[in-house]
């Protein structure tokens, strides 16, 4: 973990390129199709907005989380690298019988995030209406997703570089973005969230799941977990008593018994120390023994936040 030096975002918006896979779902029945295979209520998503959703197996386990952008004639889906293809393979048999087409279009777009209180004003001032931009808090700070056709990438970068010279916008490194999301307790697919998780274990039941829509793949398990009121493990934010320099993920122990996994760890200037995210079995909360991980130079105590 390295100490992060990033600005407060009140001074000027931060920008960064987003490395996600981009897919488009289109066709006469694309809304109803996605509604049957995603946890989100697609029919009620406002046009020209972005919202989280998830794809599940029949048993309610995650195939992938996704960000969903509903446009008048199609839905854009944003995935962490590698998971778009997993979802396409997962849905392929169902697409065969649907009036809908799902295809990867990553190479057709460039994708940026712009964070900060002045982000919208800056986007409207510089980029106008030629680009797609959507308010979001998915990075831990109020900001926007900005999508532009690949043919306009050079134009956008030129404008951004000019703004950097004028100190109206500053670049945000990927390590700094990682710190922001962990500070905001936002788990990441492929890092903190795996295909072995239920939505309720990683908070996606609160942010990406509708319990008022019709049937969808994996609904039975998801609804049963909600009615039962709890799961056996959940994602938590932890404070670490010192920096962890080993590989992640790493097992969490309590009195020599494995009780979870630490999946992310950074140093946070905002919170004044070392923090991380991890999956913890809830039975561990019933005992007073401290939680810890084994580091190369000894044990590091974890304090649940």
Secondary structure in CASP SS format (residue, H / E / C, confidence):
PFRMAT SS
TARGET T0000
AUTHOR 0000-0000-0000
METHOD secondary structure of the structure
MODEL  1
X C 1.00
X C 1.00
X C 1.00
X C 1.00
X C 1.00
X C 1.00
X C 1.00
X C 1.00
X C 1.00
X C 1.00
X C 1.00
X C 1.00
X E 1.00
X E 1.00
X E 1.00
X E 1.00
X E 1.00
X C 1.00
X C 1.00
X E 1.00
X E 1.00
X E 1.00
X E 1.00
X E 1.00
X E 1.00
X E 1.00
X C 1.00
X C 1.00
X C 1.00
X H 1.00
X H 1.00
X H 1.00
X H 1.00
X H 1.00
X H 1.00
X H 1.00
X H 1.00
X C 1.00
X C 1.00
X C 1.00
X C 1.00
X H 1.00
X H 1.00
X H 1.00
X C 1.00
X C 1.00
X C 1.00
X C 1.00
X E 1.00
X E 1.00
X E 1.00
X E 1.00
X E 1.00
X E 1.00
X E 1.00
X E 1.00
X C 1.00
X C 1.00
X C 1.00
X C 1.00
X C 1.00
X E 1.00
X E 1.00
X E 1.00
X E 1.00
X E 1.00
X E 1.00
X E 1.00
X E 1.00
X E 1.00
X C 1.00
X C 1.00
X C 1.00
X E 1.00
X E 1.00
X E 1.00
X E 1.00
X E 1.00
X E 1.00
X E 1.00
X C 1.00
X C 1.00
X H 1.00
X H 1.00
X H 1.00
X H 1.00
X H 1.00
X H 1.00
X H 1.00
X H 1.00
X H 1.00
X H 1.00
X H 1.00
X H 1.00
X H 1.00
X C 1.00
X C 1.00
X C 1.00
X C 1.00
X C 1.00
X E 1.00
X E 1.00
X E 1.00
X E 1.00
X C 1.00
X H 1.00
X H 1.00
X H 1.00
X E 1.00
X E 1.00
X E 1.00
X E 1.00
X E 1.00
X E 1.00
X E 1.00
X C 1.00
X C 1.00
X C 1.00
X H 1.00
X H 1.00
X H 1.00
X H 1.00
X H 1.00
X H 1.00
X H 1.00
X H 1.00
X H 1.00
X C 1.00
X C 1.00
X C 1.00
X C 1.00
X E 1.00
X E 1.00
X E 1.00
X E 1.00
X E 1.00
X C 1.00
X C 1.00
X C 1.00
X C 1.00
X C 1.00
X C 1.00
X E 1.00
X E 1.00
X E 1.00
X E 1.00
X E 1.00
X E 1.00
X E 1.00
X H 1.00
X H 1.00
X H 1.00
X H 1.00
X H 1.00
X H 1.00
X H 1.00
X H 1.00
X H 1.00
X H 1.00
X H 1.00
X H 1.00
X H 1.00
X H 1.00
X H 1.00
X H 1.00
X C 1.00
X C 1.00
X C 1.00
X E 1.00
X E 1.00
X E 1.00
X C 1.00
X C 1.00
X H 1.00
X H 1.00
X H 1.00
X H 1.00
X H 1.00
X H 1.00
X H 1.00
X H 1.00
X H 1.00
X H 1.00
X C 1.00
X C 1.00
X C 1.00
X C 1.00
X C 1.00
X E 1.00
X C 1.00
X C 1.00
X C 1.00
X E 1.00
X C 1.00
X C 1.00
X C 1.00
X C 1.00
X C 1.00
X H 1.00
X H 1.00
X H 1.00
X C 1.00
X C 1.00
X H 1.00
X H 1.00
X H 1.00
X H 1.00
X C 1.00
X C 1.00
X C 1.00
X C 1.00
X C 1.00
X C 1.00
X C 1.00
X C 1.00
X C 1.00
X C 1.00
X C 1.00
X H 1.00
X H 1.00
X H 1.00
X H 1.00
X H 1.00
X H 1.00
X H 1.00
X H 1.00
X H 1.00
X H 1.00
X C 1.00
X C 1.00
X C 1.00
X C 1.00
X E 1.00
X E 1.00
X E 1.00
X E 1.00
X E 1.00
X E 1.00
X E 1.00
X E 1.00
X C 1.00
X C 1.00
X C 1.00
X C 1.00
X C 1.00
X C 1.00
X C 1.00
X C 1.00
X C 1.00
X E 1.00
X E 1.00
X E 1.00
X E 1.00
X E 1.00
X C 1.00
X C 1.00
X E 1.00
X E 1.00
X E 1.00
X E 1.00
X E 1.00
X E 1.00
X E 1.00
X E 1.00
X E 1.00
X E 1.00
X E 1.00
X E 1.00
X C 1.00
X C 1.00
X C 1.00
X C 1.00
X E 1.00
X E 1.00
X E 1.00
X E 1.00
X E 1.00
X E 1.00
X E 1.00
X E 1.00
X E 1.00
X H 1.00
X H 1.00
X H 1.00
X H 1.00
X H 1.00
X C 1.00
X C 1.00
X C 1.00
X C 1.00
X E 1.00
X E 1.00
X E 1.00
X E 1.00
X E 1.00
X C 1.00
X C 1.00
X E 1.00
X E 1.00
X E 1.00
X E 1.00
X E 1.00
X E 1.00
X E 1.00
X C 1.00
END
